[in-house]
Amino acid sequence: MEEKLVRICWNTNNWIKPSGSIGKSKNKDAYEDLVGYGHEEWLFDFTKIIDDYHYAFLQAANSGRNAHKDKSFNIHLYSINSDKNTRWWIGTINNVIMVDENESIGVFHKYKELGWLSSMADQLTAVNANAQDFIATDPKIFSTIKFKPSDLIIESPPKQFSKDDKALKATYYNFQPFDRKPDFIVEKFKFTPGHNTTKEASQTIYSDHGYSKDLLHNRMQNSIYLQLIKKHGDSNVGTEQSTGNGTRIDIVVKNNKNSSFTFYEIKTSPSLLGCIREGLSQLLEYAFYPDNTYASKLIIISQNPITDDVKTYLLHIRNKFGVPIFYQNYDIEENTLSSDLY
């Protein structure tokens, strides 16, 4: 099957829902700059399936609709973060089928009937994009491709590559010939001491998957950093440390005696078990993915007091699986990290 290389709009929600203007094209004539979104932001939203297919908009398919009518392709995807001028390999969709105007009209009305259009408009409103522009979309171009979810092969997280890589010959939103994948930039965890101070909210994108850190998180991180450097020295404590795999660790402490590291993950949910659930999975990934051992101790921090059940749970995990996971409480009234490790 013929293979194509395609650029898609930038998104930090894994192309499941709109993510706002961050990273979008700053060209004042660009559609996404004018309206604050691109129609490809739902490219991988598999909650909306019709007759086993996911219908989606792809600008390249829209531009080449007449030339490629009734054709199928394997399409390789990349995106550009225009704020940082970085390029990211997203993955491949095999067996992509071009959708003609009549089929697109039918899909549009099906989305409207099922309430999916209004839901998508609400998602745009939530990120301050132009929902009215979306509502006024011409049904003929609402969908330009369809594919089965099982035909998506996605990089998780996306892989960065150099803007000088010759695998990419142009950055237009149209079908480009595909010769090979670019050479990905491979990094490893490397400890760097120091504190990356944060304001009330900081938006981190690939490499950090677009999550926003809240005010409480940042206050806790600032305070904990100051306490830890008093204990370990400022050359042995670092915040917002890159894992080398597109994510960042809240706090890392280096143990000079054996050059091991302790990874800290700060959670602010009012649910203690929720903090443990999220923090455990993140720390395991940071420390061990895909086959590394970067940390000798993993510590979840939250403002929630410890419970007997959680004490028992963490001890059980350590004893049964040998995972060095612990919990520390942060007192938000005193702005201090407890010395007790559970």
MARFI-718407 format. One record per atom (N, C-alpha, C): residue in one letter; x, y, z. Coordinates in steps of 0.2 Angstrom, whole numbers, padded with zeros to 4 digits, always signed. Atoms other than C-alpha are relative to their C-alpha. Last residue first. Layout:
<torkes>
aXYZ;...
</torkes>
This chain:
<torkes>
y+0005+0006-0001;y+0028+0026+0278;y+0001-0005-0006;l+0000+0003+0007;l+0042+0039+0280;l-0004-0007+0001;d+0003+0007+0000;d+0040+0051+0295;d+0000-0003-0007;s-0006+0004+0000;s+0051+0067+0293;s-0002-0008+0000;s-0001+0005-0006;s+0035+0076+0289;s+0007-0004-0001;l+0000+0007+0002;l+0037+0090+0275;l+0002-0005+0006;t-0005+0004-0001;t+0033+0107+0281;t-0001-0007-0002;n-0004+0000+0005;n+0022+0121+0276;n+0007-0004+0001;e-0007-0002-0002;e+0015+0123+0293;e+0005+0000-0006;e+0001-0006-0004;e-0003+0124+0287;e+0007+0002+0003;i+0001-0006+0004;i+0000+0113+0272;i-0001+0006+0004;d+0004-0004-0004;d+0008+0099+0282;d-0001+0007-0003;y-0002-0007+0000;y+0016+0087+0269;y-0006+0004+0004;n+0006-0005+0000;n+0014+0069+0272;n+0003+0007+0000;q-0001-0005-0005;q+0027+0056+0266;q-0005+0005+0000;y+0004-0005+0000;y+0024+0039+0257;y+0002+0005+0006;f+0002-0002-0007;f+0035+0025+0252;f-0004+0006-0001;i+0005-0006+0000;i+0038+0014+0237;i-0001+0002+0007;p-0002-0004-0006;p+0054+0003+0236;p-0004+0006+0000;v+0000-0006+0003;v+0046-0011+0225;v+0001+0005+0006;g-0007-0003+0000;g+0052-0028+0231;g+0000+0007-0003;f-0003-0001+0007;f+0036-0036+0225;f+0007+0003+0000;k+0002+0005+0005;k+0028-0044+0240;k+0004+0001-0006;n-0002+0007-0002;n+0037-0035+0254;n-0001-0005-0005;r-0007+0001-0001;r+0037-0018+0247;r+0002-0007+0001;i-0003-0001+0007;i+0019-0019+0240;i+0008-0001+0001;h+0002+0006+0004;h+0013-0026+0257;h+0004+0000-0007;l-0005+0006-0003;l+0022-0012+0266;l-0001-0006-0004;l-0007-0002+0002;l+0013+0001+0255;l+0005-0005+0002;y+0000+0001+0008;y-0004-0007+0257;y+0007+0001-0002;t+0000+0008+0002;t-0002-0009+0276;t+0001-0001-0007;k-0006+0002-0003;k+0002+0010+0278;k+0001-0008-0002;v-0005-0002+0005;v-0012+0014+0266;v+0007-0002+0003;d+0001+0004+0006;d-0024+0004+0277;d+0005+0002-0005;d-0002+0007-0001;d-0018+0012+0293;d+0000-0004-0006;t+0005+0005-0003;t-0021+0029+0286;t+0004-0006+0001;i+0000+0007+0001;i-0008+0043+0282;i-0005-0004+0003;p-0003+0004-0005;p-0013+0061+0283;p+0000-0007-0002;n+0005+0005-0004;n-0017+0069+0266;n+0004-0003+0006;q+0002-0003-0006;q-0006+0084+0260;q-0004-0004+0005;s+0006-0003+0000;s+0003+0073+0248;s-0002+0004+0006;i+0002-0005-0005;i+0020+0066+0244;i-0007+0003-0001;i+0006-0004+0002;i+0024+0049+0235;i-0001+0005+0006;i+0004-0003-0006;i+0042+0043+0238;i-0006+0004-0003;l+0005-0004+0003;l+0052+0031+0227;l-0005+0002+0005;k+0006-0001-0005;k+0068+0024+0233;k-0005+0005-0004;s+0000+0005-0005;s+0083+0016+0223;s-0006+0001+0005;a+0001-0002-0006;a+0080+0026+0207;a+0000-0006+0005;y-0002-0006-0001;y+0086+0025+0189;y+0000+0002+0008;t+0001-0001-0008;t+0084+0007+0187;t+0003+0006+0002;n-0005-0003-0004;n+0081+0005+0168;n-0001-0001+0007;d-0004+0005-0004;d+0072-0007+0157;d+0005+0003+0004;p+0003+0007+0002;p+0058+0003+0148;p+0004-0006+0004;y+0002+0001+0007;y+0054+0012+0160;y+0006+0001-0005;f-0002+0006+0003;f+0061+0009+0177;f-0002-0001-0007;a-0006+0003-0003;a+0062+0025+0188;a+0002-0006-0005;y-0006-0005+0000;y+0050+0037+0179;y+0007-0004+0001;e-0002-0001+0007;e+0038+0023+0174;e+0006+0004+0000;l-0002+0006+0003;l+0037+0016+0192;l+0002+0002-0007;l-0007+0001-0003;l+0036+0034+0199;l+0003-0006-0003;q-0005-0005+0003;q+0021+0038+0188;q+0007-0002+0002;s-0001+0002+0007;s+0011+0022+0192;s+0005+0005-0003;l-0003+0007+0000;l+0014+0024+0211;l+0001-0001-0008;g-0007-0001-0002;g+0009+0043+0211;g+0004-0007-0001;e-0004-0003+0006;e-0007+0040+0202;e+0007+0001+0001;r+0002+0004+0006;r-0014+0026+0214;r+0004+0004-0006;i-0004+0006+0001;i-0006+0033+0229;i+0000-0003-0007;c-0007-0003+0001;c-0013+0051+0226;c+0004-0006+0000;g-0001-0003+0007;g-0030+0043+0223;g+0007+0002-0001;l-0001+0005+0005;l-0028+0033+0239;l+0000+0002-0007;l-0007+0003-0001;l-0025+0049+0249;l+0001-0006-0005;s+0000+0007-0002;s-0040+0057+0241;s+0007-0003+0001;p+0003+0001-0006;p-0040+0076+0242;p-0001-0007+0002;s+0007+0002+0000;s-0029+0076+0226;s-0002-0001+0008;t+0004-0005-0004;t-0013+0086+0228;t-0007-0002+0000;k+0007+0000+0002;k+0001+0074+0222;k-0005+0004+0005;i+0005-0004-0004;i+0019+0077+0223;i-0007-0001-0003;e+0006-0002+0004;e+0031+0063+0216;e-0005+0004+0005;y+0006-0002-0004;y+0048+0061+0224;y-0005+0002-0005;f+0005-0004+0004;f+0062+0051+0216;f-0006+0002+0004;t+0007+0001-0003;t+0077+0045+0227;t-0005+0005-0004;f+0005-0006+0000;f+0093+0043+0218;f-0006-0002+0003;s+0006+0002+0002;s+0109+0032+0220;s-0005+0006+0001;s+0002-0003+0006;s+0127+0038+0220;s-0007-0002-0003;n+0000+0006+0005;n+0131+0026+0234;n-0002+0003-0007;k-0004+0006-0003;k+0137+0038+0248;k+0000-0005-0006;n-0007+0000+0002;n+0132+0054+0238;n+0004-0006+0002;n-0004+0003-0006;n+0114+0050+0238;n+0007+0000-0001;k-0006+0005+0001;k+0106+0061+0225;k+0003-0002+0007;v-0005+0000-0005;v+0088+0068+0228;v+0006-0005-0001;v-0005+0005-0001;v+0076+0071+0214;v+0005+0001+0005;i-0006-0001-0004;i+0060+0081+0214;i+0005-0006+0000;d+0001-0006-0004;d+0045+0083+0203;d+0006+0002+0004;i+0001+0003-0007;i+0051+0070+0190;i+0000+0007+0004;r-0004-0004-0005;r+0048+0076+0172;r-0002-0003+0007;t+0004-0001-0007;t+0041+0066+0157;t+0005+0003+0004;g+0006-0004+0001;g+0046+0064+0138;g-0004+0002+0006;n+0006+0004+0003;n+0057+0049+0140;n-0006+0004-0001;g-0003+0002+0007;g+0074+0057+0145;g-0005-0004-0004;t-0001+0007+0000;t+0067+0057+0163;t+0004-0003-0006;s+0002+0003+0006;s+0069+0076+0164;s+0002-0008+0001;q-0006+0003+0004;q+0071+0083+0181;q-0003-0004-0005;e+0002+0001+0007;e+0058+0095+0187;e+0005-0003-0005;t+0007+0000+0002;t+0067+0099+0203;t-0001-0001-0007;g+0002-0003+0006;g+0085+0095+0209;g-0008-0001-0001;v+0007+0000+0001;v+0093+0091+0225;v-0002+0004-0006;n+0003+0007+0000;n+0111+0085+0228;n-0007+0000-0001;s-0003+0003+0006;s+0121+0101+0224;s-0003-0007-0001;d+0003-0002+0006;d+0110+0111+0236;d+0003-0003-0006;g-0005-0004+0004;g+0115+0100+0251;g-0003+0002-0007;h-0004+0004+0004;h+0106+0085+0258;h+0005+0004-0004;k-0002+0007-0002;k+0097+0091+0273;k+0005-0003-0004;k-0003-0001-0006;k+0096+0110+0270;k+0002-0007+0003;i-0007-0003+0001;i+0093+0106+0252;i+0004+0001+0006;l-0004+0005+0002;l+0078+0095+0256;l+0007+0002-0001;q-0001+0005-0006;q+0069+0108+0266;q+0005-0005-0002;l-0004-0003-0005;l+0071+0121+0252;l+0002-0004+0006;y-0007-0001+0003;y+0065+0109+0239;y+0004+0003+0005;i-0003+0006-0001;i+0050+0104+0250;i+0007+0001-0003;s-0001+0001-0007;s+0044+0122+0251;s+0005-0006+0001;n-0004-0005-0002;n+0045+0125+0232;n+0003-0001+0007;q-0006+0001+0003;q+0037+0109+0228;q+0005+0005+0002;m-0003+0005-0003;m+0023+0112+0240;m+0007-0002-0002;r-0001-0002-0007;r+0019+0129+0234;r+0004-0006+0004;n-0006-0004+0001;n+0020+0122+0216;n+0002+0003+0007;h-0006+0004+0002;h+0008+0108+0220;h+0006+0004+0000;l-0002+0004-0006;l-0004+0120+0229;l+0006-0004-0002;l-0004-0005-0005;l-0004+0132+0214;l+0002-0004+0006;d+0004-0004-0003;d-0008+0118+0201;d+0004+0004+0005;k-0002+0001-0007;k+0003+0110+0189;k-0004+0005+0003;s-0001-0006-0003;s-0005+0109+0171;s+0001-0001+0008;y+0004+0000-0006;y-0003+0093+0161;y+0002+0007+0003;g+0005-0006-0001;g+0002+0095+0143;g-0004+0000+0006;h+0007+0002+0001;h+0011+0078+0140;h-0006+0005+0002;d+0004+0001-0006;d+0027+0083+0148;d-0007-0001-0001;s-0001+0006-0003;s+0040+0082+0134;s-0005-0002+0006;y-0005+0005+0002;y+0028+0086+0126;y+0007+0004+0000;i+0002+0003+0006;i+0020+0101+0135;i+0005-0006-0002;t-0006+0003+0003;t+0022+0109+0152;t-0003-0005-0005;q+0002+0004+0005;q+0010+0123+0157;q+0006-0004-0003;s-0005+0000+0006;s+0014+0131+0173;s-0002-0006-0005;a+0001+0006+0004;a+0002+0137+0186;a+0005+0000-0006;e+0006+0003-0002;e+0004+0149+0200;e-0002-0006-0004;k+0005-0005-0002;k+0022+0152+0196;k-0006-0004+0002;t+0006+0000+0003;t+0036+0139+0196;t-0005+0005+0002;t+0006-0003-0004;t+0054+0139+0201;t-0006+0000-0005;n+0003-0004+0005;n+0066+0127+0192;n-0007+0003+0003;h+0008+0000-0001;h+0076+0122+0207;h-0002+0004-0006;g+0003-0007+0000;g+0094+0116+0206;g-0007+0000+0000;p+0003-0003-0006;p+0104+0100+0203;p-0003+0007-0001;t-0003-0007+0000;t+0105+0091+0187;t-0003+0004+0006;f+0001-0004-0005;f+0103+0072+0186;f+0003+0007+0000;k-0006-0003-0002;k+0103+0064+0169;k-0001+0005+0006;f+0000-0004-0006;f+0090+0052+0164;f+0006+0003+0002;k+0001+0004-0007;k+0093+0046+0147;k-0001+0005+0005;e-0003-0003-0007;e+0090+0054+0130;e+0000-0005+0005;v+0001+0005-0006;v+0087+0047+0112;v+0004+0004+0006;i-0004-0002-0005;i+0083+0060+0098;i+0000-0004+0007;f+0003-0003-0006;f+0074+0050+0085;f+0006+0002+0005;d-0004+0003-0006;d+0082+0047+0068;d-0002+0004+0006;p-0006-0004-0002;p+0068+0051+0056;p+0004-0003+0005;k+0001-0003-0006;k+0057+0037+0049;k+0006+0005+0001;r-0002+0003-0006;r+0060+0033+0031;r-0002+0004+0006;d-0006+0004+0001;d+0055+0037+0013;d+0002-0004+0006;f-0004+0003-0006;f+0038+0044+0014;f+0005-0005-0002;p-0003+0006+0001;p+0032+0056+0000;p+0003-0003+0007;q-0007+0000+0002;q+0022+0071+0007;q+0003-0007-0001;f-0003+0006+0000;f+0003+0073+0008;f+0008+0001-0003;n+0002+0004+0005;n-0001+0090+0013;n+0003-0006+0000;y+0005+0005-0002;y+0000+0101+0028;y-0003-0003-0006;y+0006-0002+0002;y+0017+0109+0023;y-0006-0005+0002;t+0005+0000-0006;t+0032+0105+0033;t-0007+0003-0002;a+0004-0006+0000;a+0044+0100+0019;a-0005-0001+0006;k-0002-0004+0005;k+0058+0087+0016;k-0004+0007+0000;l+0005-0005+0001;l+0057+0078+0032;l+0002+0005-0005;a+0007+0004+0001;a+0067+0062+0032;a-0005+0005-0001;k+0002+0000+0007;k+0082+0074+0030;k-0006-0004-0002;d+0000+0007+0003;d+0083+0077+0048;d-0003+0000-0007;d-0004+0000+0006;d+0087+0096+0051;d+0000-0007-0003;k+0003-0003+0006;k+0073+0099+0062;k+0004+0000-0006;s-0003-0007+0002;s+0079+0086+0073;s-0003+0003-0005;f-0005+0001+0005;f+0068+0072+0080;f+0003+0007-0002;q-0002-0006+0003;q+0057+0070+0096;q+0006-0002-0006;k-0008+0000+0000;k+0048+0054+0099;k+0002+0006-0004;p-0002-0002+0007;p+0029+0055+0104;p+0008+0000+0000;p+0002-0007+0003;p+0026+0047+0121;p+0003+0001-0007;s+0002-0002-0006;s+0019+0034+0117;s+0006+0000+0005;e-0005-0001-0005;e+0022+0032+0099;e-0002+0003+0006;i-0002-0007-0002;i+0006+0027+0090;i+0006-0001+0005;i-0006+0002-0004;i+0002+0012+0079;i+0003+0007+0002;l-0004-0006-0002;l-0016+0015+0073;l+0006-0003+0004;d-0005-0002+0005;d-0024+0001+0063;d+0005+0006+0002;s-0005+0005+0000;s-0034-0006+0077;s+0006+0001-0004;p-0005-0002-0005;p-0043+0010+0078;p+0005-0005+0001;k+0002+0004-0006;k-0051+0006+0061;k+0005+0002+0006;f-0004+0006-0001;f-0049+0020+0048;f-0002-0004+0007;k+0002+0005-0005;k-0058+0034+0041;k+0005-0005+0000;i-0003+0007+0000;i-0053+0050+0031;i-0004-0004+0005;t-0004+0001+0006;t-0059+0067+0026;t+0003-0007-0001;s-0004+0006-0001;s-0073+0071+0039;s+0004-0001-0007;f+0000+0002-0007;f-0081+0087+0041;f+0005-0006+0002;i-0007+0001-0002;i-0076+0093+0024;i+0000-0002+0007;k-0003+0004+0005;k-0094+0091+0016;k+0008-0001+0001;p+0000+0008-0001;p-0102+0095+0032;p+0004-0004-0005;d+0003+0003+0005;d-0095+0113+0031;d-0001-0007+0000;t-0004+0004+0005;t-0090+0118+0048;t-0004-0003-0005;a+0001-0002+0007;a-0101+0131+0056;a+0004-0004-0005;i+0007+0001+0001;i-0101+0123+0073;i-0002+0001-0007;f+0000+0007+0000;f-0082+0123+0073;f-0007-0002-0002;d-0003+0002+0007;d-0082+0142+0069;d+0000-0008-0001;q+0005-0002+0005;q-0094+0145+0084;q+0003-0002-0007;a+0004+0005+0001;a-0082+0135+0095;a-0005+0001-0005;n+0006-0003+0003;n-0068+0147+0093;n-0005-0006-0002;a+0000+0000+0008;a-0055+0141+0105;a-0007+0002-0002;n+0000-0006+0002;n-0054+0146+0124;n+0001+0000-0008;v-0007-0002+0001;v-0049+0129+0130;v+0001+0007-0004;a-0004+0002-0006;a-0065+0124+0138;a+0007+0003-0001;t+0002-0005-0004;t-0075+0132+0123;t+0005+0000+0006;l-0004-0006+0002;l-0066+0120+0112;l-0001+0006+0004;q-0007+0001-0001;q-0072+0105+0122;q+0004+0006-0002;d-0002-0002-0007;d-0089+0112+0123;d+0007-0001+0001;a+0000-0008-0001;a-0089+0112+0104;a+0001+0002+0007;m-0006-0003+0002;m-0084+0094+0104;m+0000+0007+0000;s-0006+0002-0005;s-0098+0089+0115;s+0006+0003-0002;s+0001-0005-0006;s-0111+0099+0104;s+0006-0002+0005;l-0002-0007+0002;l-0105+0089+0089;l+0000+0005+0006;w-0007+0000+0000;w-0106+0072+0098;w+0003+0007-0002;g-0002-0005-0005;g-0124+0074+0102;g+0008+0001+0000;l-0002+0003-0006;l-0129+0058+0093;l+0003+0005+0006;e+0005+0004-0003;e-0139+0066+0080;e+0002-0003+0007;k+0005-0004-0003;k-0126+0079+0077;k-0005-0003+0003;y-0003-0003-0006;y-0112+0066+0075;y-0005+0005+0003;k+0000+0006-0005;k-0124+0056+0063;k+0003+0003+0006;h+0007+0001-0003;h-0127+0072+0053;h-0001-0005+0005;f+0001-0006-0004;f-0108+0075+0051;f-0007+0000+0003;v-0003+0000-0006;v-0106+0057+0046;v-0001+0006+0004;g+0004+0005-0004;g-0119+0058+0032;g+0003-0001+0007;i+0006-0003-0002;i-0111+0074+0025;i-0004-0005+0005;s-0001-0005-0006;s-0094+0066+0026;s-0006+0003+0002;e-0001+0004-0007;e-0100+0051+0016;e+0001+0005+0006;n+0007+0003-0002;n-0107+0063+0002;n+0001-0004+0007;e+0005-0005-0003;e-0091+0073+0002;e-0006-0003+0002;d+0002-0005+0005;d-0079+0058-0001;d-0005+0005+0004;v+0007-0001+0000;v-0069+0049+0013;v-0003+0006-0005;m+0003-0007+0002;m-0052+0043+0009;m-0007+0000+0001;i+0004+0000+0006;i-0047+0026+0018;i-0003+0008-0001;v+0005-0006+0000;v-0033+0024+0029;v-0003+0001-0006;n+0006+0002+0004;n-0026+0006+0029;n-0005+0006+0001;n+0000+0005+0006;n-0012+0009+0042;n-0007+0000-0003;i+0007+0003+0001;i-0011+0024+0054;i+0000-0004-0007;t+0002+0002+0007;t+0007+0028+0059;t-0007-0003+0000;g+0002+0007+0001;g+0015+0036+0074;g-0002-0001-0007;i+0006+0002-0004;i+0017+0053+0082;i-0001-0007-0001;w+0003+0005+0004;w+0035+0059+0077;w-0006-0003+0005;w+0001+0006-0004;w+0039+0075+0086;w-0004-0005-0005;r+0004+0005+0005;r+0047+0091+0079;r-0001-0007+0004;t-0002+0007+0000;t+0053+0105+0090;t-0005-0004-0004;n-0002+0002+0006;n+0051+0124+0086;n+0003-0007+0000;k-0007+0002-0001;k+0048+0128+0104;k+0004-0002-0006;d-0002-0004-0005;d+0032+0138+0102;d+0008-0001+0002;s-0003-0006+0003;s+0029+0130+0085;s+0003+0005+0006;n+0001-0005-0006;n+0028+0113+0093;n+0003+0006-0002;i-0005-0005-0002;i+0028+0103+0076;i-0003+0004+0006;s+0003-0006-0001;s+0018+0087+0072;s+0006+0005+0003;y-0004-0003-0004;y+0022+0070+0064;y-0003+0007+0002;l+0002-0007-0002;l+0011+0057+0056;l+0006+0003+0004;h-0005-0001-0006;h+0015+0042+0045;h-0001+0007+0002;i-0002-0007-0001;i+0000+0037+0034;i+0004+0001+0006;n-0003+0000-0006;n-0003+0020+0026;n+0003+0007+0001;f-0007-0001-0002;f-0014+0024+0012;f+0002-0003+0007;s-0001+0002-0007;s-0031+0020+0004;s+0008+0001+0000;k-0006+0003-0002;k-0038+0027-0012;k+0001-0001+0007;d+0001+0007+0000;d-0056+0031-0018;d+0007-0004+0001;k+0007+0003-0001;k-0052+0049-0022;k+0000-0008-0001;h-0001+0007-0003;h-0033+0053-0021;h-0007-0003+0002;a-0006+0004+0003;a-0032+0068-0033;a+0000-0007+0003;n+0001+0002+0007;n-0049+0075-0028;n+0005-0005-0003;r+0006+0004+0001;r-0046+0075-0010;r-0002-0003-0007;g-0001+0004+0006;g-0028+0081-0010;g-0006-0005-0001;s-0004-0003+0005;s-0030+0096+0001;s+0000-0004-0006;n+0005-0005+0003;n-0044+0088+0012;n+0004+0003-0006;a+0005+0003+0004;a-0033+0073+0014;a-0005+0004-0003;a-0003+0003+0006;a-0018+0083+0020;a-0005-0003-0005;q+0000-0006+0004;q-0030+0093+0032;q+0004-0003-0007;l-0007+0000+0001;l-0035+0076+0040;l+0001+0006-0005;f-0002-0005+0005;f-0052+0076+0048;f+0008+0000+0000;a-0004-0006-0002;a-0058+0061+0056;a+0001+0004-0005;y+0000-0005+0005;y-0070+0046+0055;y+0004+0006+0003;h+0000-0007-0003;h-0067+0031+0066;h+0001+0005-0005;y-0005-0005+0002;y-0073+0015+0059;y+0000+0006+0004;d-0006+0003-0001;d-0082-0001+0066;d+0006+0005-0002;d-0001+0006+0004;d-0099+0005+0059;d+0008-0003+0000;i+0006+0001+0005;i-0097+0022+0066;i+0001-0006-0004;i-0001+0005+0005;i-0085+0025+0081;i-0007-0001-0004;k+0004-0001+0005;k-0084+0040+0092;k+0001-0004-0006;t+0007+0001-0004;t-0076+0036+0109;t-0005+0001-0006;f+0003+0006+0002;f-0060+0033+0098;f-0007-0001+0004;d+0005+0000-0005;d-0054+0051+0099;d-0005-0006-0002;f+0000+0007-0003;f-0038+0048+0090;f-0005+0000+0005;l-0002+0005+0004;l-0039+0062+0077;l+0000-0007+0003;w+0003+0006-0002;w-0049+0073+0088;w+0002-0006-0004;e-0001+0001-0007;e-0037+0088+0087;e-0004-0006+0003;e-0003+0006-0001;e-0036+0086+0068;e+0001-0002+0008;h+0005+0005+0000;h-0049+0100+0066;h+0003-0007+0001;g+0000+0004+0006;g-0036+0112+0072;g-0005-0005+0000;y+0001+0007+0000;y-0039+0125+0086;y+0002-0003-0007;g-0002+0003-0006;g-0037+0143+0091;g+0000-0008+0001;v+0006+0002-0004;v-0048+0151+0078;v+0002-0004+0006;l+0006-0004+0000;l-0036+0162+0069;l-0005-0002+0004;d-0001-0006-0003;d-0020+0154+0074;d-0006+0004+0001;e+0000+0001-0007;e-0027+0137+0069;e+0002+0006+0004;y+0007+0002-0003;y-0031+0143+0052;y+0000-0001+0008;a+0001+0007-0002;a-0014+0151+0049;a-0007-0001+0003;d+0004+0002+0005;d-0013+0168+0042;d-0003-0007+0001;k+0006-0003-0001;k-0006+0175+0058;k-0005-0001-0006;n+0001-0003+0007;n+0008+0162+0057;n-0007+0003+0000;k+0000-0007-0002;k+0010+0158+0076;k-0001+0004-0007;s-0003-0004+0004;s+0006+0139+0073;s-0001+0008+0002;k+0003-0001+0007;k+0000+0130+0088;k+0004+0005-0004;g-0004+0004+0005;g+0012+0126+0102;g-0003+0000-0007;i-0007+0002-0002;i+0000+0132+0116;i+0003-0004-0006;s-0004-0004+0005;s-0017+0138+0108;s+0008-0002+0001;g-0002-0007+0000;g-0028+0126+0116;g+0005+0002-0004;s-0004-0002-0006;s-0028+0107+0120;s+0002+0008+0000;p-0004-0006+0001;p-0042+0100+0109;p+0004+0002+0006;k+0005-0006+0000;k-0048+0082+0112;k+0005+0007+0000;i+0007+0003-0002;i-0041+0065+0109;i-0005+0006+0001;w+0005-0001+0006;w-0026+0071+0099;w-0006-0004+0002;n+0000+0006+0004;n-0014+0065+0113;n-0005-0001-0006;n+0005+0005-0003;n-0020+0079+0124;n+0000-0006-0004;t-0003+0003-0006;t-0005+0090+0120;t-0005-0004+0004;n+0005+0001-0005;n-0010+0095+0102;n+0004-0003+0006;w-0003+0002-0007;w+0000+0102+0088;w-0006-0001+0005;c+0000-0005-0005;c-0009+0101+0071;c+0003-0002+0006;i+0006-0002-0003;i-0004+0087+0059;i+0000+0005+0005;r+0000-0004-0006;r+0010+0084+0047;r-0007+0002+0002;v+0004-0005-0001;v+0009+0070+0035;v+0001+0004+0006;l-0002-0003-0006;l+0020+0057+0027;l-0004+0007+0001;k+0000-0007+0000;k+0012+0045+0015;k+0003+0003+0006;e-0002-0003-0007;e+0014+0027+0011;e+0001+0007-0001;e-0004-0007+0000;e+0006+0018-0004;e+0001+0003+0007;m+0004-0006+0000;m+0000+0000+0000;m+0004+0006+0000;
</torkes>
